[in-house]
Amino acid sequence: MHHHRKLALTVGALVLSAPVLTGCGFNYATNRVNTTTNATFNRDKAVDVVGAQVVAEGPGSGSLYARLVNNSPAGTELVSVAGSGDTVLTVSTIESFVLGAREGVNVENVGGGVRLTGDFIAGDHIPVALTFSNGDEVVLDVPVVRACGFYEGLDNAPPAEDTAGEGTAATETELYSCEAPEEHSE
């Protein structure tokens, strides 16, 4: 009988210590969404906005890139894209389309995409509000990236014209140049 008692105590101790020994508990890191990217994401509303960013070939002009995923059982439509807060953006006309139930679409593949103009340059984050016909509004802090490397050729609009003077144009051209700077040797 004494032998069975030791075995029962050992098994009981192992069962009670199992959660501590496994270490992770119930909120496993592999079960959580972990997106490592320069783009912005929002999954708080019926439509998820995934990978939002503005690709710009010049200051003040760029194309919005994002994937919209409708998680609701009803269709919805992207009604407007605008600057949020104090940010003023001019937005191209958005071609009307219905985002069906449980459907996803890339914004850049709908019509001519969404062109933004305003007071921004590469490296900025601009607040952008997307409004849907179901009443949801998603506000994102969207990064502006240069149309170089991975993003090269994605913004096919010409850069904004220089209105500040000749000295500014050279600086802006250098800022948006995709070529590596020349190394100077002495």
Secondary structure, 3 states (H helix, E strand, C coil): CHHHHHHHHHHHHHHHHHHHHHCCCCCCHHHCCCCCCCCEEECCCCEEEEEEEEEEEECCEEEEEEEEEECCCCCEEEEEEEECCCCCEEECCCCCCEECCCCEEEHHHCCCCEEEEECCCCCCEEEEEEEECCCCEEEEEEEEEECCHHHCCCCCCCCCCCCCCHHHHHHHHHHHCCCCCCCCCC
